[in-house]
Amino acid sequence: MKGVLVVGSAPISGQSAADPHQAAVFAAFEKGACATCHTIPGIPNAKGVVGPNLGDIVFSAQDYLGSGEYTGSAKTAEEYIHESIIQPEAFLAATCPTGPCTAGVMPATLSQTLNTDEIDSIVQYLNGLPLGAYPDASDSASSQPVATQAPATGADIVRSPIDLPAPLEIREPTTVVINLEAIEVEGQLSDGTTYTYWTFNGAVPGPFFRVRLGDTIEVHMKNTTGSVMNHSVDFHAVTGPGGGAAMTQTKPGEETMFTAKAINPGLFVYHCATPMVANHITNGMYGLILVEPEGGLTPVDREFYVMQGEIYTAGKFGEQGHQATDMDKLLSENPEYVVFNGAVGSLTAQKPLNANVGETVRIFFGVGGPNYTSSFHVIGEIFDRVFDQASLTAPPLTDVQTTLVPPGGATMVEFKLEVPGRYILVDHALSRLQRGLAGFLIVEGPEAPEIFNGTPMPGSGH
């Protein structure tokens, strides 16, 4: 009889802090995450592309209220704006009764996230915008200099490179329950800098899942009540609509579920697939799932889990304080940060990879992206085997220095450690080192002068 395995857990999340000045309206817009989707004239970094430009909302209100198409209860532009916040799904249906509308994209819990005063401040601000003055929000304060902020501290969102399940025993196919929970948390991006991450189960990347060819995965997708956004999951290992995303568009406080059979072995990316998808990915919503072949993988001494991603902040690299997402930078593919496992230096002094001379190690490496291809390389080592594009059925490449991994892709590399020392994980597009992208593999054990012999020069090396 088939068994059921349950994997995945979720720690407690934190919340991001609001800005203190520019009246209550700036804090209210930030708390509601309105800039994630909307361009909002005069609001710092509010250049979203998913929803309509809110500089046009008074004009839209007057147009809809006088057209006969609107089926809601509002009589004035102010009431129209208020309805859009407290009853977003009813508002969408009322403004386009014949469709198509993207029901559920607008957060249904804004009225729970924001209090009455905050909602009123947003309504008054938008209702007070000069009619037709901001068709493109060209005066948006997102293009203005950002004031210097004090250093900020947040939660540790870095997933350890050794946080992954052990190889599976040889067994018959079974049902594996996968538990995912979307958690929005203010996390530590670098020293003195925080960022609002959207995570699977509270860390970046999401949990590493391990199943066997022929298993059935039963995916439970939860979204915490405290979330502002809807979230979902697309498993690249799944054959079916959206990789499961079509079944898991999950509102805050709700849970969705689907099942799928693992019919292809390999190492696959999963990620959130709620619009704007690139925004959910850059905020940390990606991970890996391994579908082992029937006989499993060749045993090694140690396994590690590493993923690469980009972060597009309003402030420049290293700028202190809490940083918001800059949509212009995201759309132009110009990140301020490129990181392993979610944060600057996460796999260096904080959580390095550790191993010993004589051991064979395996690195499961993936790229969340959303935009950059990685030229994955370990300085001072050569990959004995590279499972190109994470195919586990094709013969591996051997004796490889650097391997390309596209966004939404993965690879599996294996190599034996013969010389002690500190080896640096990089993307060999080496300018990205200056954007925070580095990891350490610390190898301990006896020297091997027959392989490598010399005296390091002070201040030399990478």
N, C-alpha and C positions, 0 to 999 in steps of 0.2 A: 504494500500500500504506500502511495506517495506521501511524503512528509511535507511540512511547511516550515520554512526558515524565515525569521523576521530580522531585518537589518535596518539600521538608521535610527538616530536619536537626535533630539534637539535641546541645546542648552537654553538658558534664559537669555533674552535679548535686552539691549539697552535702548535708549532713545537719544536722538541728537538734540543739541541745544539750539535755541532760537536766538537771532540777533537782538540786541537790546534797544536800539534807537530807530530813527525814521518812523516814529509813531508805532502803533500796534499793527499797522497794516503789513509792514515788512515781515514781522514775526509771523503773522497769520498766513501770509502767502507761503512762507518757508515751511511752517508746520503742516500745511495742507499739501506740500510738495507740488504746488500748482505749476511751477516753472518746469517741472519734468516734462509736461506735455504742451504747455501754452507759452506763447510769446505775450509778455505783459509789459506795456510801456512804463518806463520809469522804475521798474523793479530789477535790482541787480541780478544779472545772469539769467534773466527770464527770456530764453529764446528757444522754447520747445517747438517741436514740429509735428507732434501727433495730433493735438487738438487745435481748434481755431485760435487765431490771434485775438486776444481779449481786448485789444484796442478797438476792435470793431463791434464789441458786444452791444453797445447802446444802439448803434445803427442796425445791427441784426435784430435786436428786440423790436425796434420800431417797424422794421420791415415785416417781421413775422406777425406782430400783433395786428398789423393792418392788412394782412394778405388773405386771411381766411384759412390758411394752411395750419396754423397753430391751434391745437385742441386743448391746451392747458387752461389754468384758472387765472393766470396773471393778466392784469389790466394795464400795468405800467412797466417801463423798462426796469425800474428798481425791483418790482415784484418778479419780473422775468429772470433777473440775475439771481435773486434769492432762491427761486424755485430750482434753478440749475445746480445750486449747491446742496440744498437740503433733500431734494428728490431727483438725483441725476438721471436715473433710468426712466422715470416718468417724464422728465423733461425731454430726454432724447426722443422718446416715443411721441411726445406732443409736438415737437418741432419738425419731425419728419414721419408722419403717420403712415406714409406709403413706402418708407424705406428708400435705400438701405441705410441702416444705422448700426454702429458698432456697439450694441448693447453690452454693458458690463465693463467696457474699457474705462469709463469715468468711475472713479471710486465711489461705491455706494455708501461708504461709511464716513464721508466728509463731515456730516452733521454730528457724528460721534467723535471724530478727531478734533473738530473745532468747536469752541463754545459759542454762545450766542453773540458775545461782544466781538469775537474774532470774525464770525460770519458777517456781522453788520459792518465791520471795518472794511472787509473785502468788497461788500456790496456798494458801500458809499464811495470807495475809491474808484471802482469800475464805472459806477453810474456818473461820477464826476468827470470822467475823461472827456475832453472836447470832442464833439461829434466830427468824425472824419479826419481828426488831426494826426492819427497814428496809423495809417494804412499798412505800413511795413514795420512799425515799431522802431523806426530808424534812430530815435533818440533814446532807445533803451539804455538804462544805466549799466547794462552788462558790458557795454563797450567803454565804460569809464573806469579810471583807476580804482582798485580796491584798497580800502584803508588797511594799514598795517594792524594785524591782530596779535593778541597775546598768545603764547604757546598753549596748546590744548592737549588734553589726554582723553583717550577713549578705550574701548574694550579691545582685547587681543583677539583678532579675527583670523589669525594665521593658523592654518591646519598644519600640524606636524607632518614632515615627510615620511614618518614611520606609522602614521595613523591610517592603517589599511589592514584588511582581514588577511589571515593566513591562507596559503594555498588550500584548495578544497581536496577532501579525500575522494577517492574513486567511489562513485555511487550512481544509483539510477536517477534519471531526471525527476525533479521535484518542483514544488511551488515555492518560490522565494518572495517573501513579502518585503517590499522596499518602502520605507517610511521617509518622506521628505516633508520638511516644514520651511516655508518662507519666513525669514526673520529679518526685519530691517533694523540695523543697529549702527550706532555711531562708533566707529572703530579707529584704531591707531594706524594711520597711513605711514607716517615717519615721525621722527622726533619732533614734538611740538605741533604736529599736524594731524587733524582728524578728518574723517570722511564718512558720509552715510552710505554704508554698504547694504546691499540687498543680498542676502545669503540663503543658501540651502543649509539648514540646521546650524546656523550661527557661525560658520567659518568659511574661509575661501582657500582652496576650492571646496565644493560640496563633498559629502562622503564618497569614499571609494567603494564601489559595489562589485562583488565577485559572484558570478553565477557560472553554471556549466551549460554547454551546448545541449539543447533540448529542454532546459528548465522553462517553467512558466513564471514570469515575473508579475507580481500583483502590486501595482504602484499606488500608494496612498499619498496624495498631494494635499497638504494642509497649508493654510495661510493664517498666521497669527492674527488675533483680534486687533492688535496694535498696529498692524500694517496700514499704510496709506494706499498702496497700490494693489491691484490684482496681480497674481503670479501664476505660472504654469511650468510644465516641463516637457521638453522634446528630447527623447532618447534616440541618438543616432543608431543604437543597436536594435531599434524596434522597426518592424515592417508594419505600417499602418498610418492612418491620417495624422500628419504632423508629428510622427514619432510619439504620439500620445498627447501632443499639445492641444489637439482639437477636443479632447475629453477632460482637460485639466485647467481650463481658464478659471482660476479659483479666487473668489472674493475674500476679503478679510473676514476671519472668523469661520470660514467654511472649509470643507474637505471634498475632494473629488477622487475618483479611482478608475483605473483601467487595468486590464490584463493583456499580456502579449507573450508569445513564445520566442525564446532565443534560438533563432534558426541559422545564425551566422557567427562563427567564432571570431574573436578579435578584441581590440581595445578601442572603446568608443566614447566619444564626448556626449554629455547631456548638458542641456542649458535651458534657461527660461525662454519661452517663446511668446511672451505677451508684448504687444506693441507698446513703445518702440523697442524692438527686440535688442538692438545694439546697446540701448541704454541699460536694459536689465543685465546684459552680459558684462558690460564694463563695470557695473556696480558689484559684480562678484558672483553672479548666478550661473556657475558652470562647474562641471565635475567629470569624472571618468567612471565607466562601468566596464569591467573585464568579463567577456564571455569565453571561458576556458574551453579548449577543444576536449573531446571525449576523454582522452588520456591525460589531461592536465598539462601543465608546463614542466619543463625540465627543472629539477630542484636547483636552487642557488642558495647562497649563504644569507643574503640580505636583499630586501626589496624596499624601494622608495617610491613615493608619490609626489610628483612635481608638476605644477601647471603654470603657464605664463599668461599674463593679461595686461591690458593697458587701462590707465585711469586718466580721465580728461577733466582736470580741475580748473576752476576759474583763476585761482592764483598760480603763480609760477612755481616750478619745482622747488621744494624746500620752504615755500612761504608758510609762515606759522599760522595757527588758528584752525578753525573749522572751514573746510573747503567744499564748495558746491560743484556740481557737474556743469561744465561749459559745453552747451550743445553745438556751438559753432566749431569748437575744436574736435568734438566727436565726429561731426559730419565731414570735416576736412581731414580726418585721420591724423590729428596732430596732438598726441598725448603729452601731458607733462610728466607722467610716470609710466614706466614699464616695469613690471614686478613679477617675481615668483611667489606663488601662494599668498597673494593679496596685498603685500606691504613691502616697503623698502627694507632691505637687509634681513628679510624674514628668515632666510636660510643661511645666513652668515653667522654672526655671533649669537643670534636669538635661538634658532633651531637648525643647526647644521646637520648634514648627513654624516654619520660616523660609521667607520668600518675598520677592518684589520688587514694587514698584509697577508696574502695567501687566500683571501676570500674572493668569491665571485659575487658581484652585485648586479642587480637588475633595477633599472629606473623605468617606471611607467611615466611617460612624459606626454602632456597634452597642451594644446593652446586654446584657451577660451577666447582670446582676442579682445574685442570683436574684429579687429582689422589687420593686425600685423602677422606676417609669417615669421616663424622662428628658424634661425640657423643654429640648432642646438649643438653645443660643443662643451666638452670638459677639458679645460686647459691642462695639458700635461698627461693626458690619457688618450687612448685609442679604443674605440668601441670594437670589441671582438665580434659581436653580432648586433646587427640592426634589423629589426623587424619593420621594414619600410612601410609607412602608412598604416602601421599597426596590424598588418595582415599576419595571421598566425598559421596560414595554410601555404603561403609561398615560402620558398627557401630564404633564410635571412641573408642579408648582405654581410660581408666579413671585412674586418680591418678598415673601419670607416672613421674618418676624422671629425666630420660634421654632417648632420642630417637635417634636411628641411622638413618642417612640420607646419602646415597651413592652419589658419584659424578654423576651429571646428574639427581639427584633426589631431592625431596622436601617433606616437611611436613607442616601441619597447626596445631598450638597449641593454646589453649585457657585456661586462668586461671583468677580467681578473685583476686584482690589485697586487702589484709586485714591489712597489717602492713606497715607503712612508712619506707623508707630507700633506700639505694642504692643496687640494685641487679645486679649481674654480669653475662652477657651472655658469655658462654664459650663453647668450644669443650672440653669434659671431658678427652680427651687425653691431660692432662694439661701442658705438656711440650710446647705445642703450644702457651700458654700464653706468653712465652719468645720469641716467634716468631712474636708477634704483635696481637694475636687473643684475643680480649676482647671487650665487649660492656657494657654500663651501662643502666639499667632501673631505673630511678629516680622516686620514688613514694612519693608524698607529702600528708599530711593529719594528722588527729588525731592519737595519739598512741592507741594501743589496748593491754593493759597489760594482759587482760584475754587470749590472744593468745600468746603473746611473751613479756617477761619482763626481763630486765637485763641491766647492765652497760657495754658498750663496753670497752675493754682493749686497751690502747694505742699501736699502731703498730701491732694490731692483725688482723686476717682475711686474705683474699686472696689479 
